[in-house]
Amino acid sequence: MMASPGWAAARRILCVRLDNMGDVLMSSPAMRALKSLPGRPTLTLLASRSGASAAPFLPQVDDVLVHDAAWVKNDGQGNEQDRALIGALEAGQFDAAVIFTVYTQSALPAALMCHLAGIPLVLAHSRENPYRLLSDWVPESEPGVGVRHEVQRQLDLVAHIGASTDDTQLTFRTRSSDRQAVTAHLLSLGVDTEKGWIVAHCGATAASRRYSPEKFAAALAGLKGAGLPILLTGDESEQNLLEDVIARCPGGMALFNLAGRFSLGQLGCLIEGARLLISNNTGPVHIAAAVQTPVVDLYALTNPQHTPWQVEHRVLFHDVPCKYCYRSVCPKGHNDCLQKIPPQSVADAALELLQEQSVTSCRTAVA
């Protein structure tokens, strides 16, 4: 498909993705497609503070603007920052903007910002008729005619204006300096880096997406026989959570609390070097997909479209009638879609992926 004439000439494109870091990573293939337009445009990412943290690891992104939008989260910035954003967008002299949203979000507030900033070409999905707010309107079809993976949704969006790519893998470009820092830190803890390790990410921003510490510990206990160190990751606020998980595990296991120890770039290298990631469905899952580390994904059924993309994985959940609630806190109070996953199923999935790696390595060595 040839690029639409106006988009073919675009030199400066604004990519709007205002939710979380994982959502930005899932939009990275679509941004790669935009880079292939005839004008070889520069891309500026407009993202929340969480989303903007991924920008240094996305070679597609040339610049970043940070804005916590009032229409995305309740803790967003105030009216003064919204007015300032319009000025910043106007100063950016963008030829075009692409607004990436999940189907439960409205693109129209961001479209209005772009309109007021004088950006002539704006592409987005919209359920309502956007009139002049969008030059390129893709009518919202989800969930009525089915739900696509989030990556495919955004690839289909930019295909509307003729942008495509053969490389549809997520992007997270790791750096040698981060890799060296991770190796040095692990060696200082006594981790046998030659043997390899498992990363366990026990937290998540939404309570509805957190497997309980008791069950996480029971799942990790099932990996004792694997003989690999297990590195538990999280931010500084999750220090006590990780200590709780470790305290519930049996003795004799090599467990390390790494809460708050690594930057995002270093976390990416830690996951890249791991044999396996076991995680609630949150940002590290999408980092693992980008760096091709197998994943056991504890998948709360809050939404259907954020499973690991193009990486070896096992997605574990318990089916419930209230699935796809899109809630950060379980409205039923039981979180059964996650908490009814048997810990042994988690351990079995992890051991299966580890075994597949061993078989693949043996075949490679023989060949």
C-alpha positions in Angstrom: 0.0 0.0 0.0 1.4 3.4 -1.0 1.5 6.1 1.6 -1.2 8.8 1.6 0.1 11.9 -0.2 0.2 14.2 2.8 1.7 11.6 5.0 4.3 10.7 2.4 5.6 14.2 2.7 5.5 14.4 6.5 8.9 15.2 8.1 7.9 15.6 11.7 5.4 13.2 13.2 4.0 13.2 16.8 3.3 9.8 18.3 0.8 10.1 21.1 0.7 7.2 23.6 -0.4 8.5 27.0 -0.9 5.3 29.1 1.9 3.1 30.4 5.4 1.9 29.5 4.2 -1.5 28.3 1.7 0.3 26.0 4.5 2.3 24.5 6.6 -0.8 23.9 3.5 -2.5 22.2 3.3 0.6 19.9 7.0 0.3 18.9 6.4 -1.8 15.7 3.9 0.8 14.5 6.4 3.6 15.1 8.9 1.6 13.2 6.4 1.5 10.3 6.0 5.2 10.5 9.8 5.6 10.1 9.6 3.8 6.8 7.4 6.5 5.2 9.0 8.2 2.2 9.7 11.4 4.1 11.9 9.4 6.6 10.2 11.4 9.4 11.6 12.2 12.8 9.3 10.9 15.5 8.5 12.7 18.8 6.8 10.5 21.5 4.2 12.3 23.6 3.9 10.0 26.7 3.2 9.9 30.4 6.1 9.8 32.8 5.8 6.0 32.9 5.6 5.7 29.1 8.4 8.2 28.5 10.8 6.1 30.5 10.9 3.7 27.5 12.0 6.3 25.0 15.8 6.0 25.5 15.5 2.3 24.4 13.5 2.9 21.3 15.7 3.8 18.3 12.5 4.8 16.4 12.0 7.8 18.8 14.0 10.9 18.1 12.5 13.1 20.9 10.1 12.9 23.7 7.5 15.1 25.4 6.2 14.1 28.9 2.6 14.8 29.8 0.4 13.0 32.4 -3.0 13.6 30.7 -6.1 14.4 32.8 -8.2 12.2 30.5 -6.0 9.1 31.0 -5.4 9.0 34.8 -7.0 10.6 37.8 -3.5 11.7 39.1 -2.8 13.6 35.9 -1.5 17.2 35.8 -3.7 20.3 36.0 -5.1 22.8 33.5 -2.0 24.9 33.4 0.1 21.9 32.1 -2.6 21.1 29.5 -2.5 24.6 28.2 1.3 24.5 28.2 1.2 21.3 26.2 -0.7 23.0 23.4 2.0 25.6 23.2 4.7 22.9 23.1 2.9 21.1 20.3 2.6 24.3 18.3 6.3 25.1 18.8 7.1 21.6 17.6 5.8 22.4 14.1 4.6 18.9 13.5 3.3 17.9 10.1 1.2 15.0 11.5 0.2 13.2 14.6 -0.8 9.5 15.3 -2.8 8.9 18.4 -2.4 5.4 19.8 -5.2 4.2 22.1 -6.7 1.0 23.4 -10.4 0.6 22.3 -11.7 1.7 25.7 -9.9 5.0 25.4 -11.1 8.0 23.5 -8.6 9.7 21.1 -10.6 12.9 20.9 -9.1 14.8 23.9 -5.6 14.3 22.4 -7.0 15.1 18.9 -8.4 18.4 20.2 -4.9 19.3 21.6 -3.4 18.5 18.2 -6.1 20.5 16.5 -5.6 23.6 18.7 -1.8 23.3 18.1 -2.4 23.5 14.3 -1.2 20.0 13.4 -2.8 19.4 10.0 -2.8 15.6 9.8 -4.1 13.5 12.7 -4.7 9.8 12.6 -6.6 7.8 15.2 -9.4 5.3 16.0 -12.6 6.9 17.1 -16.0 5.6 18.0 -17.7 9.0 17.6 -17.6 11.1 14.4 -14.6 13.3 15.0 -15.5 15.8 12.3 -12.5 18.2 11.9 -10.5 16.8 14.8 -9.1 13.9 12.7 -8.0 14.2 9.1 -7.7 10.4 9.0 -10.5 8.7 10.9 -10.4 4.9 11.4 -13.9 4.0 12.8 -13.6 2.0 16.0 -14.5 -1.7 15.4 -13.5 -3.2 18.7 -14.9 -5.1 20.6 -17.9 -5.5 18.4 -16.2 -7.4 15.6 -13.5 -9.0 17.8 -10.4 -7.8 19.7 -7.0 -7.7 18.2 -3.7 -7.9 20.0 -2.6 -4.3 21.0 0.4 -4.5 18.7 -1.7 -5.6 15.7 -4.2 -2.8 16.4 -1.6 -0.1 16.1 0.0 -1.7 13.1 -3.4 -1.7 11.4 -3.9 1.9 12.4 -0.7 3.2 10.7 -1.4 0.9 7.7 -4.4 3.1 7.0 -2.0 5.9 5.8 0.4 3.5 4.1 3.0 2.8 6.8 4.1 -0.7 7.2 7.1 -2.8 8.3 8.2 -6.4 8.0 9.8 -6.3 11.4 6.9 -6.5 13.9 8.9 -7.4 17.0 8.7 -5.1 20.0 11.7 -2.9 20.6 13.9 -2.5 23.7 17.5 -1.7 22.8 19.8 -2.7 25.6 23.1 -1.0 26.3 26.5 -2.5 27.0 27.0 -0.1 30.0 23.8 -1.4 31.6 24.8 -5.0 30.9 28.2 -4.5 32.6 26.6 -2.9 35.6 24.1 -5.7 36.0 26.9 -8.4 35.7 29.0 -6.6 38.3 26.1 -6.3 40.7 25.1 -9.9 40.4 28.7 -11.1 40.9 28.9 -8.9 44.1 25.8 -10.8 45.4 27.4 -14.2 44.6 25.2 -15.0 41.7 26.7 -17.5 39.3 26.2 -15.6 36.1 27.6 -18.4 33.9 24.8 -20.7 35.1 22.0 -18.3 34.3 19.1 -17.1 36.3 15.3 -16.8 36.5 13.7 -13.4 37.0 10.4 -13.2 39.0 8.5 -9.9 38.9 5.9 -10.1 41.7 4.3 -6.7 41.5 2.1 -4.6 39.2 0.7 -1.1 39.3 -2.9 -2.4 39.4 -4.0 -4.5 42.4 -6.2 -6.6 40.1 -3.0 -7.8 38.3 -1.1 -9.0 41.3 -0.7 -12.7 42.1 -0.7 -13.1 45.9 2.7 -13.3 47.7 1.6 -16.7 49.2 0.9 -18.2 45.8 4.0 -16.6 44.1 6.2 -18.1 46.8 4.5 -21.5 46.4 5.1 -21.3 42.6 8.8 -20.4 43.1 9.1 -23.3 45.6 8.2 -25.6 42.8 11.4 -24.5 41.0 13.8 -25.5 43.7 14.9 -28.5 41.8 15.8 -26.4 38.7 19.0 -25.3 40.6 18.9 -21.7 39.2 19.1 -18.5 41.2 15.8 -16.6 41.3 16.1 -12.8 41.1 13.1 -11.0 42.4 12.5 -7.5 40.8 10.4 -4.5 41.6 10.7 -0.9 42.5 11.8 0.5 45.8 8.3 0.5 47.2 8.0 -3.3 46.6 10.9 -4.1 48.9 8.6 -5.6 51.6 6.6 -7.5 49.1 9.7 -9.3 47.8 10.9 -10.0 51.3 7.5 -11.5 52.1 7.7 -13.8 49.0 11.2 -14.9 49.9 10.3 -15.5 53.6 7.5 -17.9 52.4 9.9 -20.0 50.2 11.7 -23.1 51.5 15.2 -22.9 52.7 18.1 -23.8 50.5 16.9 -21.7 47.5 19.1 -19.0 46.0 16.7 -16.0 46.2 17.7 -12.4 45.8 15.6 -9.3 46.5 16.6 -6.7 43.8 13.8 -4.2 44.5 14.9 -0.7 43.6 18.4 -1.9 42.6 18.3 -1.4 38.8 17.4 1.4 36.4 15.0 0.5 33.6 17.9 -0.1 31.2 19.6 -2.4 33.6 16.3 -4.2 34.2 16.1 -4.8 30.5 19.6 -6.3 30.5 18.7 -8.5 33.6 15.7 -9.8 31.7 17.6 -10.2 28.5 20.2 -12.4 30.3 17.6 -14.5 32.1 16.7 -18.0 31.1 13.1 -17.1 32.0 10.8 -14.4 33.3 7.9 -15.2 35.6 5.7 -12.1 36.0 2.3 -10.6 36.5 1.0 -9.0 33.3 2.9 -5.7 33.4 5.8 -3.8 31.8 8.6 -6.4 32.2 6.5 -9.0 30.2 6.8 -6.7 27.2 10.4 -6.0 27.8 10.9 -9.8 27.8 9.1 -10.0 24.5 11.3 -7.3 23.0 14.6 -9.0 24.1 13.2 -12.5 23.4 13.3 -14.0 26.9 10.6 -16.7 27.4 7.8 -15.7 29.7 5.4 -17.3 32.1 2.7 -14.6 32.2 0.2 -14.6 35.2 -2.6 -13.0 33.2 -5.4 -11.3 35.1 -8.4 -11.2 32.8 -8.9 -7.5 33.1 -8.4 -7.2 29.3 -7.7 -9.6 26.5 -5.2 -7.9 24.2 -1.9 -7.5 26.1 -0.5 -11.1 26.0 3.3 -11.6 25.2 4.0 -10.8 21.6 6.2 -12.9 19.3 8.1 -14.7 22.1 8.0 -18.1 23.7 5.5 -17.9 26.5 2.8 -19.5 28.7 -0.2 -17.4 29.6 -1.9 -18.6 32.8 -5.3 -17.6 34.0 -8.5 -18.9 35.5 -11.6 -18.3 33.4 -14.3 -16.2 35.1 -17.7 -14.9 33.9 -16.6 -11.3 34.9 -13.6 -11.3 32.6 -12.5 -8.2 30.6 -13.7 -5.8 33.3 -10.8 -3.3 32.6 -10.7 -2.6 36.3 -7.5 -1.8 38.4 -9.2 -3.3 41.5 -11.3 -6.4 41.2 -15.0 -5.3 41.4 -16.0 -8.7 42.8 -13.3 -8.5 45.5 -12.0 -12.0 44.9 -9.6 -11.6 41.9 -10.4 -15.2 41.0 -9.1 -14.9 37.4 -5.6 -14.7 38.9 -5.7 -16.1 42.4 -7.3 -19.4 41.3 -4.2 -20.2 39.1 -2.6 -23.2 41.0 1.0 -22.4 42.0 2.1 -25.8 40.7 0.7 -24.8 37.2 3.1 -21.8 37.3 6.1 -24.0 38.3 5.2 -26.6 35.6 4.9 -23.9 32.9 8.3 -22.5 33.9 10.0 -25.9 34.0 8.5 -26.7 30.6 10.0 -23.6 29.0 13.3 -24.3 30.7 13.2 -27.8 29.3 12.5 -26.5 25.8 15.5 -24.3 26.0 17.7 -27.2 27.0 16.4 -29.3 24.1 17.0 -26.5 21.7 20.5 -25.9 23.0 21.4 -29.6 22.6 20.1 -29.6 19.0 22.1 -26.5 18.3 25.3 -28.1 19.8 24.8 -31.3 17.7 24.2 -29.3 14.5 
